[in-house]
Amino acid sequence: MRVGIIGGGIAGLTAAYELGKRGYRVELFERDRELGGQAGTFQIAGERIERFYHHIFGSDVDIIQLIAELGLNDRLVWLNSNVGFFHGGRVYDFVTPVDLMKFTPLSLFDRLRLGLITLYLRRYGNWKSLEGITARDWLLRYGGNRNYDVIWGPMLRNKFGASADEVGMVWLWGKIHLRLSSRKGGKEQLGYMQGSFGTLLDKLRQKIEESGGSIHTSSPVERIVIQNGKAVAVQSGGEQYPCDAIIATVPSMAFLKMTPELPQDYAAKLKNIGYQGAVILVLTLKQPLTHIYWMNVSDPDVPFVALVEHTNFVSPDVYGGQRILYISNYLSTDSPLYSKSKEELLEVYMPHVQKFNPEFDATWVREIHIFREDAAQPIVGTGYSRNLPQHMTPIENLYLANTTQIYPEDRGMNYSVRLGRKVALLAAKED
């Protein structure tokens, strides 16, 4: 049996690996030159690093299990992390309960309220009861206006832009409930792979090819061939590849273009879930900007949402002593910032980066890289589970597995591994 897989990100590679283990012949198609999707890599000082910053949490059992299964445990390291919060022109440490008590933009009452809300959501397990309320309404009701104005509101607007008020509370529950297990004793440790997560991509590719699978890079798919209500082939480069089943792991808008024969009801579910795009500027610097790894930004005047200083997490010695800074932004793809060149974007960002360190100037910058993703973040509204598109599409032998279907969790490498395994078992009729 031959299975076509469209998309060479973590979900597609995991699905191909799982099917290969079971004796299926896989044909995998990736539009880009490199595999990995949002986990793909590039090089700095001869060392691979992710285009979009990545780490894993202690609760990410699916990807941890996959790493172990592939014999890569010795490449997975757990490193101390720290988080900062930028508000009112000042950087605050924001990891431990003591840090929270020192966070003076909130009154003592509001700090206690914030801590109690976080603790409650961390322990609360009935996410379905939250589906009917927006994050904004829940947070204002239980956290109060000041907490919303300083903490929660900026976070939602930074991630979802004009759609912030529509985001369901389940999305925020997932962020807090599923992620805080990485913090033990007031400390946070996060996982990273020596040699980058490209090490995982390489091993998956190796296993797929060893099982007889074929991987086609630089091979965008024009269409999925449908005959008599069944998916029968993948068309790429004008050539058709017959398949007994097809799994698409691409964003919904790409899938709709490949499969215009989708029934109207199913297509409507795909169209009703929007995305925010992401644009990431990666700078190599001659010295550190701050002491913080992950800096959340709560300032409406700053035109980006986070600074991720990778070399405050992984040693700069790995990259020849260079310091690496990701400047992260979630934007609508029609935003003027989204289409700017890397030089233009740095010019816009420069005076705002100086707010984090007044000594920063253009002479610190050695290299500039820019990466974009149109479908970076699905917009998760209320009642989301009722409108969730199923993995088994109405077209026989055709399956969809993309980030809109990771729910109640949010998108991330761990859940992409889980998604790929799940859809592989469906296609193999082993669910």
Contacts in CASP RR format, 6 or more apart in sequence:
PFRMAT RR
TARGET T0000
AUTHOR 0000-0000-0000
METHOD contacts of the structure
MODEL  1
MRVGIIGGGIAGLTAAYELGKRGYRVELFERDRELGGQAGTFQIAGERIE
RFYHHIFGSDVDIIQLIAELGLNDRLVWLNSNVGFFHGGRVYDFVTPVDL
MKFTPLSLFDRLRLGLITLYLRRYGNWKSLEGITARDWLLRYGGNRNYDV
IWGPMLRNKFGASADEVGMVWLWGKIHLRLSSRKGGKEQLGYMQGSFGTL
LDKLRQKIEESGGSIHTSSPVERIVIQNGKAVAVQSGGEQYPCDAIIATV
PSMAFLKMTPELPQDYAAKLKNIGYQGAVILVLTLKQPLTHIYWMNVSDP
DVPFVALVEHTNFVSPDVYGGQRILYISNYLSTDSPLYSKSKEELLEVYM
PHVQKFNPEFDATWVREIHIFREDAAQPIVGTGYSRNLPQHMTPIENLYL
ANTTQIYPEDRGMNYSVRLGRKVALLAAKED
1 24 0 8 1.000
1 25 0 8 1.000
1 244 0 8 1.000
1 245 0 8 1.000
2 24 0 8 1.000
2 25 0 8 1.000
2 26 0 8 1.000
2 27 0 8 1.000
2 242 0 8 1.000
2 243 0 8 1.000
2 244 0 8 1.000
3 16 0 8 1.000
3 19 0 8 1.000
3 24 0 8 1.000
3 25 0 8 1.000
3 26 0 8 1.000
3 27 0 8 1.000
3 243 0 8 1.000
3 244 0 8 1.000
3 245 0 8 1.000
3 246 0 8 1.000
3 247 0 8 1.000
3 427 0 8 1.000
4 26 0 8 1.000
4 27 0 8 1.000
4 28 0 8 1.000
4 29 0 8 1.000
4 234 0 8 1.000
4 241 0 8 1.000
4 243 0 8 1.000
4 245 0 8 1.000
4 246 0 8 1.000
4 247 0 8 1.000
5 12 0 8 1.000
5 15 0 8 1.000
5 16 0 8 1.000
5 19 0 8 1.000
5 26 0 8 1.000
5 27 0 8 1.000
5 28 0 8 1.000
5 29 0 8 1.000
5 246 0 8 1.000
5 247 0 8 1.000
5 248 0 8 1.000
5 249 0 8 1.000
6 28 0 8 1.000
6 29 0 8 1.000
6 221 0 8 1.000
6 224 0 8 1.000
6 234 0 8 1.000
6 246 0 8 1.000
6 247 0 8 1.000
6 248 0 8 1.000
6 249 0 8 1.000
6 250 0 8 1.000
6 258 0 8 1.000
7 28 0 8 1.000
7 29 0 8 1.000
7 30 0 8 1.000
7 31 0 8 1.000
7 37 0 8 1.000
7 248 0 8 1.000
7 249 0 8 1.000
7 250 0 8 1.000
8 28 0 8 1.000
8 29 0 8 1.000
8 30 0 8 1.000
8 35 0 8 1.000
8 36 0 8 1.000
8 37 0 8 1.000
8 249 0 8 1.000
9 30 0 8 1.000
9 35 0 8 1.000
9 36 0 8 1.000
9 37 0 8 1.000
9 38 0 8 1.000
9 39 0 8 1.000
9 40 0 8 1.000
9 249 0 8 1.000
9 416 0 8 1.000
10 36 0 8 1.000
10 37 0 8 1.000
10 39 0 8 1.000
10 201 0 8 1.000
10 413 0 8 1.000
10 416 0 8 1.000
10 417 0 8 1.000
10 420 0 8 1.000
11 249 0 8 1.000
11 401 0 8 1.000
11 402 0 8 1.000
11 416 0 8 1.000
11 417 0 8 1.000
11 419 0 8 1.000
11 420 0 8 1.000
11 423 0 8 1.000
12 28 0 8 1.000
12 247 0 8 1.000
12 249 0 8 1.000
12 401 0 8 1.000
12 420 0 8 1.000
13 28 0 8 1.000
13 35 0 8 1.000
13 36 0 8 1.000
13 201 0 8 1.000
13 204 0 8 1.000
13 205 0 8 1.000
13 208 0 8 1.000
14 66 0 8 1.000
14 204 0 8 1.000
14 416 0 8 1.000
14 417 0 8 1.000
14 419 0 8 1.000
14 420 0 8 1.000
14 421 0 8 1.000
14 424 0 8 1.000
15 247 0 8 1.000
15 249 0 8 1.000
15 401 0 8 1.000
15 420 0 8 1.000
15 421 0 8 1.000
15 423 0 8 1.000
15 424 0 8 1.000
15 427 0 8 1.000
16 26 0 8 1.000
16 28 0 8 1.000
16 204 0 8 1.000
16 208 0 8 1.000
16 213 0 8 1.000
16 215 0 8 1.000
16 424 0 8 1.000
17 204 0 8 1.000
17 207 0 8 1.000
17 208 0 8 1.000
17 211 0 8 1.000
18 420 0 8 1.000
18 421 0 8 1.000
18 424 0 8 1.000
18 425 0 8 1.000
18 428 0 8 1.000
19 26 0 8 1.000
19 424 0 8 1.000
19 427 0 8 1.000
19 428 0 8 1.000
20 26 0 8 1.000
20 207 0 8 1.000
20 208 0 8 1.000
20 211 0 8 1.000
20 212 0 8 1.000
20 213 0 8 1.000
21 207 0 8 1.000
21 211 0 8 1.000
22 428 0 8 1.000
22 430 0 8 1.000
23 211 0 8 1.000
24 428 0 8 1.000
25 212 0 8 1.000
25 213 0 8 1.000
26 208 0 8 1.000
26 211 0 8 1.000
26 212 0 8 1.000
26 213 0 8 1.000
26 214 0 8 1.000
27 213 0 8 1.000
27 214 0 8 1.000
27 216 0 8 1.000
27 234 0 8 1.000
27 241 0 8 1.000
27 243 0 8 1.000
28 208 0 8 1.000
28 213 0 8 1.000
28 214 0 8 1.000
28 215 0 8 1.000
28 216 0 8 1.000
29 216 0 8 1.000
29 219 0 8 1.000
29 220 0 8 1.000
29 221 0 8 1.000
29 234 0 8 1.000
29 236 0 8 1.000
30 36 0 8 1.000
30 37 0 8 1.000
30 215 0 8 1.000
30 216 0 8 1.000
30 217 0 8 1.000
30 218 0 8 1.000
30 219 0 8 1.000
31 218 0 8 1.000
31 219 0 8 1.000
31 220 0 8 1.000
31 221 0 8 1.000
32 217 0 8 1.000
32 218 0 8 1.000
33 217 0 8 1.000
33 218 0 8 1.000
34 40 0 8 1.000
34 41 0 8 1.000
34 217 0 8 1.000
35 201 0 8 1.000
35 205 0 8 1.000
35 215 0 8 1.000
35 217 0 8 1.000
36 198 0 8 1.000
36 201 0 8 1.000
38 51 0 8 1.000
38 52 0 8 1.000
38 373 0 8 1.000
38 376 0 8 1.000
39 50 0 8 1.000
39 52 0 8 1.000
39 54 0 8 1.000
39 197 0 8 1.000
39 198 0 8 1.000
39 200 0 8 1.000
39 201 0 8 1.000
39 413 0 8 1.000
39 416 0 8 1.000
40 50 0 8 1.000
40 51 0 8 1.000
40 52 0 8 1.000
40 197 0 8 1.000
40 198 0 8 1.000
40 201 0 8 1.000
41 48 0 8 1.000
41 49 0 8 1.000
41 50 0 8 1.000
41 51 0 8 1.000
41 196 0 8 1.000
41 197 0 8 1.000
41 198 0 8 1.000
41 201 0 8 1.000
42 48 0 8 1.000
42 49 0 8 1.000
42 51 0 8 1.000
42 369 0 8 1.000
43 49 0 8 1.000
44 284 0 8 1.000
44 319 0 8 1.000
44 322 0 8 1.000
44 324 0 8 1.000
44 367 0 8 1.000
45 284 0 8 1.000
45 319 0 8 1.000
45 320 0 8 1.000
45 321 0 8 1.000
45 322 0 8 1.000
47 195 0 8 1.000
47 196 0 8 1.000
47 318 0 8 1.000
47 319 0 8 1.000
47 320 0 8 1.000
48 195 0 8 1.000
48 196 0 8 1.000
48 198 0 8 1.000
49 196 0 8 1.000
49 310 0 8 1.000
49 319 0 8 1.000
49 324 0 8 1.000
50 196 0 8 1.000
50 197 0 8 1.000
50 198 0 8 1.000
51 280 0 8 1.000
51 282 0 8 1.000
51 369 0 8 1.000
51 371 0 8 1.000
52 278 0 8 1.000
52 280 0 8 1.000
52 326 0 8 1.000
52 371 0 8 1.000
52 373 0 8 1.000
52 376 0 8 1.000
53 280 0 8 1.000
53 308 0 8 1.000
53 310 0 8 1.000
53 326 0 8 1.000
53 328 0 8 1.000
54 192 0 8 1.000
54 197 0 8 1.000
54 413 0 8 1.000
55 81 0 8 1.000
55 190 0 8 1.000
55 191 0 8 1.000
55 192 0 8 1.000
55 313 0 8 1.000
56 63 0 8 1.000
56 64 0 8 1.000
56 190 0 8 1.000
56 191 0 8 1.000
56 192 0 8 1.000
56 413 0 8 1.000
56 414 0 8 1.000
57 178 0 8 1.000
57 179 0 8 1.000
57 181 0 8 1.000
57 182 0 8 1.000
57 190 0 8 1.000
57 191 0 8 1.000
57 414 0 8 1.000
58 64 0 8 1.000
58 78 0 8 1.000
58 181 0 8 1.000
58 182 0 8 1.000
58 189 0 8 1.000
58 190 0 8 1.000
58 191 0 8 1.000
59 178 0 8 1.000
59 179 0 8 1.000
59 181 0 8 1.000
59 182 0 8 1.000
60 413 0 8 1.000
60 414 0 8 1.000
61 414 0 8 1.000
62 414 0 8 1.000
62 415 0 8 1.000
62 417 0 8 1.000
62 418 0 8 1.000
62 421 0 8 1.000
63 200 0 8 1.000
63 413 0 8 1.000
63 414 0 8 1.000
63 417 0 8 1.000
64 76 0 8 1.000
64 414 0 8 1.000
66 200 0 8 1.000
66 417 0 8 1.000
67 73 0 8 1.000
67 75 0 8 1.000
67 76 0 8 1.000
67 193 0 8 1.000
67 200 0 8 1.000
70 200 0 8 1.000
70 203 0 8 1.000
70 204 0 8 1.000
70 207 0 8 1.000
71 203 0 8 1.000
72 193 0 8 1.000
72 199 0 8 1.000
72 200 0 8 1.000
72 203 0 8 1.000
75 193 0 8 1.000
75 194 0 8 1.000
75 195 0 8 1.000
75 199 0 8 1.000
76 191 0 8 1.000
76 192 0 8 1.000
76 193 0 8 1.000
76 194 0 8 1.000
77 191 0 8 1.000
77 192 0 8 1.000
77 193 0 8 1.000
77 194 0 8 1.000
78 189 0 8 1.000
78 190 0 8 1.000
78 191 0 8 1.000
79 189 0 8 1.000
79 190 0 8 1.000
79 191 0 8 1.000
79 192 0 8 1.000
79 313 0 8 1.000
79 314 0 8 1.000
80 187 0 8 1.000
80 188 0 8 1.000
80 189 0 8 1.000
81 95 0 8 1.000
81 182 0 8 1.000
81 188 0 8 1.000
81 189 0 8 1.000
81 190 0 8 1.000
81 293 0 8 1.000
81 294 0 8 1.000
81 313 0 8 1.000
82 93 0 8 1.000
82 95 0 8 1.000
82 188 0 8 1.000
82 291 0 8 1.000
82 292 0 8 1.000
82 293 0 8 1.000
82 294 0 8 1.000
82 312 0 8 1.000
83 93 0 8 1.000
83 94 0 8 1.000
83 95 0 8 1.000
83 188 0 8 1.000
83 292 0 8 1.000
83 293 0 8 1.000
83 294 0 8 1.000
83 295 0 8 1.000
83 296 0 8 1.000
84 91 0 8 1.000
84 92 0 8 1.000
84 93 0 8 1.000
84 94 0 8 1.000
84 95 0 8 1.000
84 292 0 8 1.000
84 294 0 8 1.000
84 295 0 8 1.000
84 296 0 8 1.000
85 91 0 8 1.000
85 92 0 8 1.000
85 93 0 8 1.000
85 94 0 8 1.000
85 103 0 8 1.000
85 295 0 8 1.000
85 296 0 8 1.000
85 298 0 8 1.000
86 92 0 8 1.000
86 295 0 8 1.000
86 296 0 8 1.000
86 297 0 8 1.000
86 298 0 8 1.000
86 299 0 8 1.000
86 302 0 8 1.000
86 355 0 8 1.000
86 356 0 8 1.000
87 105 0 8 1.000
87 150 0 8 1.000
87 298 0 8 1.000
87 299 0 8 1.000
88 105 0 8 1.000
88 298 0 8 1.000
88 299 0 8 1.000
89 299 0 8 1.000
89 355 0 8 1.000
91 290 0 8 1.000
91 292 0 8 1.000
91 295 0 8 1.000
91 356 0 8 1.000
92 99 0 8 1.000
92 102 0 8 1.000
92 103 0 8 1.000
92 105 0 8 1.000
93 99 0 8 1.000
93 102 0 8 1.000
93 292 0 8 1.000
94 100 0 8 1.000
94 103 0 8 1.000
94 296 0 8 1.000
95 183 0 8 1.000
95 186 0 8 1.000
95 187 0 8 1.000
95 188 0 8 1.000
96 186 0 8 1.000
96 187 0 8 1.000
97 115 0 8 1.000
97 186 0 8 1.000
100 111 0 8 1.000
100 114 0 8 1.000
100 115 0 8 1.000
101 108 0 8 1.000
101 111 0 8 1.000
103 111 0 8 1.000
105 150 0 8 1.000
106 114 0 8 1.000
106 146 0 8 1.000
106 147 0 8 1.000
106 150 0 8 1.000
106 151 0 8 1.000
107 146 0 8 1.000
110 143 0 8 1.000
110 144 0 8 1.000
110 146 0 8 1.000
110 147 0 8 1.000
113 143 0 8 1.000
113 144 0 8 1.000
113 147 0 8 1.000
114 143 0 8 1.000
114 147 0 8 1.000
114 151 0 8 1.000
117 139 0 8 1.000
117 142 0 8 1.000
117 143 0 8 1.000
117 147 0 8 1.000
118 176 0 8 1.000
118 180 0 8 1.000
121 172 0 8 1.000
121 173 0 8 1.000
121 176 0 8 1.000
121 177 0 8 1.000
122 176 0 8 1.000
122 177 0 8 1.000
122 180 0 8 1.000
123 177 0 8 1.000
124 173 0 8 1.000
124 177 0 8 1.000
125 177 0 8 1.000
127 170 0 8 1.000
127 173 0 8 1.000
127 174 0 8 1.000
127 177 0 8 1.000
127 408 0 8 1.000
128 385 0 8 1.000
130 138 0 8 1.000
130 168 0 8 1.000
130 169 0 8 1.000
130 170 0 8 1.000
130 173 0 8 1.000
131 168 0 8 1.000
131 169 0 8 1.000
131 170 0 8 1.000
131 382 0 8 1.000
131 383 0 8 1.000
131 384 0 8 1.000
131 385 0 8 1.000
132 168 0 8 1.000
132 169 0 8 1.000
132 382 0 8 1.000
132 383 0 8 1.000
133 168 0 8 1.000
133 169 0 8 1.000
133 382 0 8 1.000
134 165 0 8 1.000
134 166 0 8 1.000
134 167 0 8 1.000
134 168 0 8 1.000
134 169 0 8 1.000
134 381 0 8 1.000
134 382 0 8 1.000
135 152 0 8 1.000
135 156 0 8 1.000
135 167 0 8 1.000
135 168 0 8 1.000
135 169 0 8 1.000
135 171 0 8 1.000
135 172 0 8 1.000
136 148 0 8 1.000
136 152 0 8 1.000
136 153 0 8 1.000
136 156 0 8 1.000
136 164 0 8 1.000
136 165 0 8 1.000
136 167 0 8 1.000
137 169 0 8 1.000
138 169 0 8 1.000
138 172 0 8 1.000
139 147 0 8 1.000
139 148 0 8 1.000
139 152 0 8 1.000
139 153 0 8 1.000
139 169 0 8 1.000
139 172 0 8 1.000
140 148 0 8 1.000
143 152 0 8 1.000
150 298 0 8 1.000
151 298 0 8 1.000
152 172 0 8 1.000
153 164 0 8 1.000
154 297 0 8 1.000
154 298 0 8 1.000
154 299 0 8 1.000
154 300 0 8 1.000
155 296 0 8 1.000
155 298 0 8 1.000
156 164 0 8 1.000
156 165 0 8 1.000
156 167 0 8 1.000
156 172 0 8 1.000
157 164 0 8 1.000
158 297 0 8 1.000
158 305 0 8 1.000
158 306 0 8 1.000
158 330 0 8 1.000
159 167 0 8 1.000
159 276 0 8 1.000
159 305 0 8 1.000
159 330 0 8 1.000
159 377 0 8 1.000
160 166 0 8 1.000
160 167 0 8 1.000
160 276 0 8 1.000
160 330 0 8 1.000
160 377 0 8 1.000
160 379 0 8 1.000
161 276 0 8 1.000
161 330 0 8 1.000
161 331 0 8 1.000
161 332 0 8 1.000
162 332 0 8 1.000
163 274 0 8 1.000
163 276 0 8 1.000
163 379 0 8 1.000
166 379 0 8 1.000
166 381 0 8 1.000
166 382 0 8 1.000
167 379 0 8 1.000
167 380 0 8 1.000
167 381 0 8 1.000
168 380 0 8 1.000
168 381 0 8 1.000
168 382 0 8 1.000
168 383 0 8 1.000
168 384 0 8 1.000
169 382 0 8 1.000
170 380 0 8 1.000
170 384 0 8 1.000
170 407 0 8 1.000
170 408 0 8 1.000
171 380 0 8 1.000
171 381 0 8 1.000
171 408 0 8 1.000
171 410 0 8 1.000
173 408 0 8 1.000
174 408 0 8 1.000
174 409 0 8 1.000
174 410 0 8 1.000
175 410 0 8 1.000
178 409 0 8 1.000
182 188 0 8 1.000
182 189 0 8 1.000
182 190 0 8 1.000
190 313 0 8 1.000
192 313 0 8 1.000
192 314 0 8 1.000
193 199 0 8 1.000
193 200 0 8 1.000
195 318 0 8 1.000
197 413 0 8 1.000
205 215 0 8 1.000
208 215 0 8 1.000
209 215 0 8 1.000
216 236 0 8 1.000
219 236 0 8 1.000
219 237 0 8 1.000
220 236 0 8 1.000
220 237 0 8 1.000
221 234 0 8 1.000
221 235 0 8 1.000
221 236 0 8 1.000
221 258 0 8 1.000
222 235 0 8 1.000
222 236 0 8 1.000
222 237 0 8 1.000
222 238 0 8 1.000
222 258 0 8 1.000
223 235 0 8 1.000
223 258 0 8 1.000
223 259 0 8 1.000
224 231 0 8 1.000
224 233 0 8 1.000
224 234 0 8 1.000
224 235 0 8 1.000
224 246 0 8 1.000
224 248 0 8 1.000
224 258 0 8 1.000
224 259 0 8 1.000
224 398 0 8 1.000
225 231 0 8 1.000
225 232 0 8 1.000
225 233 0 8 1.000
225 234 0 8 1.000
225 235 0 8 1.000
225 240 0 8 1.000
226 232 0 8 1.000
226 259 0 8 1.000
226 261 0 8 1.000
226 395 0 8 1.000
226 398 0 8 1.000
229 261 0 8 1.000
229 395 0 8 1.000
229 396 0 8 1.000
230 395 0 8 1.000
230 396 0 8 1.000
230 397 0 8 1.000
230 398 0 8 1.000
231 243 0 8 1.000
231 245 0 8 1.000
231 246 0 8 1.000
231 395 0 8 1.000
231 396 0 8 1.000
231 397 0 8 1.000
231 398 0 8 1.000
232 242 0 8 1.000
232 243 0 8 1.000
232 397 0 8 1.000
233 240 0 8 1.000
233 241 0 8 1.000
233 242 0 8 1.000
233 243 0 8 1.000
234 240 0 8 1.000
234 241 0 8 1.000
234 243 0 8 1.000
234 246 0 8 1.000
235 241 0 8 1.000
243 397 0 8 1.000
244 397 0 8 1.000
245 397 0 8 1.000
245 398 0 8 1.000
245 399 0 8 1.000
245 427 0 8 1.000
246 397 0 8 1.000
246 398 0 8 1.000
246 399 0 8 1.000
247 399 0 8 1.000
247 400 0 8 1.000
247 401 0 8 1.000
247 423 0 8 1.000
247 424 0 8 1.000
247 427 0 8 1.000
248 255 0 8 1.000
248 258 0 8 1.000
248 259 0 8 1.000
248 398 0 8 1.000
248 399 0 8 1.000
248 400 0 8 1.000
248 401 0 8 1.000
248 402 0 8 1.000
249 400 0 8 1.000
249 401 0 8 1.000
249 402 0 8 1.000
249 419 0 8 1.000
249 420 0 8 1.000
249 423 0 8 1.000
250 258 0 8 1.000
250 402 0 8 1.000
251 275 0 8 1.000
251 374 0 8 1.000
251 375 0 8 1.000
251 402 0 8 1.000
251 403 0 8 1.000
252 270 0 8 1.000
252 271 0 8 1.000
252 273 0 8 1.000
252 274 0 8 1.000
252 275 0 8 1.000
252 375 0 8 1.000
252 389 0 8 1.000
252 400 0 8 1.000
252 402 0 8 1.000
252 404 0 8 1.000
253 270 0 8 1.000
253 275 0 8 1.000
253 374 0 8 1.000
253 375 0 8 1.000
254 375 0 8 1.000
255 270 0 8 1.000
255 400 0 8 1.000
255 402 0 8 1.000
256 262 0 8 1.000
256 267 0 8 1.000
256 270 0 8 1.000
256 271 0 8 1.000
259 393 0 8 1.000
259 395 0 8 1.000
259 398 0 8 1.000
261 395 0 8 1.000
262 270 0 8 1.000
262 393 0 8 1.000
262 394 0 8 1.000
262 395 0 8 1.000
263 394 0 8 1.000
263 395 0 8 1.000
265 394 0 8 1.000
266 389 0 8 1.000
266 390 0 8 1.000
266 393 0 8 1.000
266 394 0 8 1.000
269 387 0 8 1.000
269 388 0 8 1.000
269 389 0 8 1.000
270 389 0 8 1.000
270 404 0 8 1.000
272 387 0 8 1.000
273 378 0 8 1.000
273 379 0 8 1.000
273 387 0 8 1.000
273 389 0 8 1.000
273 404 0 8 1.000
274 378 0 8 1.000
274 379 0 8 1.000
274 404 0 8 1.000
275 374 0 8 1.000
275 375 0 8 1.000
275 376 0 8 1.000
275 377 0 8 1.000
275 378 0 8 1.000
275 379 0 8 1.000
276 330 0 8 1.000
276 331 0 8 1.000
276 332 0 8 1.000
276 376 0 8 1.000
276 377 0 8 1.000
276 379 0 8 1.000
277 330 0 8 1.000
277 331 0 8 1.000
277 332 0 8 1.000
277 333 0 8 1.000
277 338 0 8 1.000
277 372 0 8 1.000
277 373 0 8 1.000
277 374 0 8 1.000
277 375 0 8 1.000
277 376 0 8 1.000
277 377 0 8 1.000
278 328 0 8 1.000
278 329 0 8 1.000
278 330 0 8 1.000
278 331 0 8 1.000
278 372 0 8 1.000
278 373 0 8 1.000
278 376 0 8 1.000
278 377 0 8 1.000
279 329 0 8 1.000
279 331 0 8 1.000
279 337 0 8 1.000
279 338 0 8 1.000
279 345 0 8 1.000
279 370 0 8 1.000
279 371 0 8 1.000
279 372 0 8 1.000
280 326 0 8 1.000
280 327 0 8 1.000
280 328 0 8 1.000
280 329 0 8 1.000
280 370 0 8 1.000
280 371 0 8 1.000
280 372 0 8 1.000
281 326 0 8 1.000
281 327 0 8 1.000
281 329 0 8 1.000
281 342 0 8 1.000
281 345 0 8 1.000
281 346 0 8 1.000
281 349 0 8 1.000
281 368 0 8 1.000
281 369 0 8 1.000
281 370 0 8 1.000
282 324 0 8 1.000
282 325 0 8 1.000
282 326 0 8 1.000
282 327 0 8 1.000
282 367 0 8 1.000
282 368 0 8 1.000
282 369 0 8 1.000
282 370 0 8 1.000
282 371 0 8 1.000
283 324 0 8 1.000
283 325 0 8 1.000
283 327 0 8 1.000
283 346 0 8 1.000
283 365 0 8 1.000
283 366 0 8 1.000
283 367 0 8 1.000
283 368 0 8 1.000
283 369 0 8 1.000
284 319 0 8 1.000
284 322 0 8 1.000
284 323 0 8 1.000
284 324 0 8 1.000
284 325 0 8 1.000
284 365 0 8 1.000
284 366 0 8 1.000
284 367 0 8 1.000
285 322 0 8 1.000
285 323 0 8 1.000
285 324 0 8 1.000
285 325 0 8 1.000
285 364 0 8 1.000
285 365 0 8 1.000
285 366 0 8 1.000
286 322 0 8 1.000
286 323 0 8 1.000
286 363 0 8 1.000
286 364 0 8 1.000
286 366 0 8 1.000
287 323 0 8 1.000
287 364 0 8 1.000
288 309 0 8 1.000
288 311 0 8 1.000
288 312 0 8 1.000
288 323 0 8 1.000
289 307 0 8 1.000
289 309 0 8 1.000
289 323 0 8 1.000
289 325 0 8 1.000
289 353 0 8 1.000
289 356 0 8 1.000
289 357 0 8 1.000
289 360 0 8 1.000
290 307 0 8 1.000
290 309 0 8 1.000
290 312 0 8 1.000
290 356 0 8 1.000
290 357 0 8 1.000
291 312 0 8 1.000
292 307 0 8 1.000
292 309 0 8 1.000
292 312 0 8 1.000
293 308 0 8 1.000
293 309 0 8 1.000
293 310 0 8 1.000
293 312 0 8 1.000
293 313 0 8 1.000
294 306 0 8 1.000
294 308 0 8 1.000
295 306 0 8 1.000
295 307 0 8 1.000
295 308 0 8 1.000
295 309 0 8 1.000
295 356 0 8 1.000
296 305 0 8 1.000
296 306 0 8 1.000
297 304 0 8 1.000
297 305 0 8 1.000
297 306 0 8 1.000
297 307 0 8 1.000
299 355 0 8 1.000
301 352 0 8 1.000
302 352 0 8 1.000
302 355 0 8 1.000
303 329 0 8 1.000
303 337 0 8 1.000
303 348 0 8 1.000
303 349 0 8 1.000
303 352 0 8 1.000
304 327 0 8 1.000
304 328 0 8 1.000
304 329 0 8 1.000
304 349 0 8 1.000
304 352 0 8 1.000
305 328 0 8 1.000
305 329 0 8 1.000
305 330 0 8 1.000
306 326 0 8 1.000
306 327 0 8 1.000
306 328 0 8 1.000
307 325 0 8 1.000
307 326 0 8 1.000
307 327 0 8 1.000
307 328 0 8 1.000
307 353 0 8 1.000
307 356 0 8 1.000
308 325 0 8 1.000
308 326 0 8 1.000
308 328 0 8 1.000
309 323 0 8 1.000
309 324 0 8 1.000
309 325 0 8 1.000
309 326 0 8 1.000
310 324 0 8 1.000
310 325 0 8 1.000
310 326 0 8 1.000
311 319 0 8 1.000
311 321 0 8 1.000
311 322 0 8 1.000
311 323 0 8 1.000
311 324 0 8 1.000
316 322 0 8 1.000
316 323 0 8 1.000
316 324 0 8 1.000
322 366 0 8 1.000
327 349 0 8 1.000
327 353 0 8 1.000
329 337 0 8 1.000
330 376 0 8 1.000
330 377 0 8 1.000
331 337 0 8 1.000
331 338 0 8 1.000
332 338 0 8 1.000
333 374 0 8 1.000
337 345 0 8 1.000
337 348 0 8 1.000
338 372 0 8 1.000
340 348 0 8 1.000
341 370 0 8 1.000
342 368 0 8 1.000
342 369 0 8 1.000
342 370 0 8 1.000
343 368 0 8 1.000
345 370 0 8 1.000
346 365 0 8 1.000
346 368 0 8 1.000
350 361 0 8 1.000
350 362 0 8 1.000
353 360 0 8 1.000
354 360 0 8 1.000
354 361 0 8 1.000
375 403 0 8 1.000
377 403 0 8 1.000
377 411 0 8 1.000
378 403 0 8 1.000
378 404 0 8 1.000
378 411 0 8 1.000
380 407 0 8 1.000
380 410 0 8 1.000
384 407 0 8 1.000
385 407 0 8 1.000
385 408 0 8 1.000
388 404 0 8 1.000
388 405 0 8 1.000
388 407 0 8 1.000
389 400 0 8 1.000
389 404 0 8 1.000
389 405 0 8 1.000
391 399 0 8 1.000
391 400 0 8 1.000
391 401 0 8 1.000
391 405 0 8 1.000
391 422 0 8 1.000
391 423 0 8 1.000
391 426 0 8 1.000
392 399 0 8 1.000
392 426 0 8 1.000
393 399 0 8 1.000
393 400 0 8 1.000
399 423 0 8 1.000
399 426 0 8 1.000
399 427 0 8 1.000
400 423 0 8 1.000
401 419 0 8 1.000
401 420 0 8 1.000
401 422 0 8 1.000
401 423 0 8 1.000
402 419 0 8 1.000
403 411 0 8 1.000
403 412 0 8 1.000
403 416 0 8 1.000
405 419 0 8 1.000
406 412 0 8 1.000
406 415 0 8 1.000
406 416 0 8 1.000
406 418 0 8 1.000
406 419 0 8 1.000
409 415 0 8 1.000
422 431 0 8 1.000
425 431 0 8 1.000
END
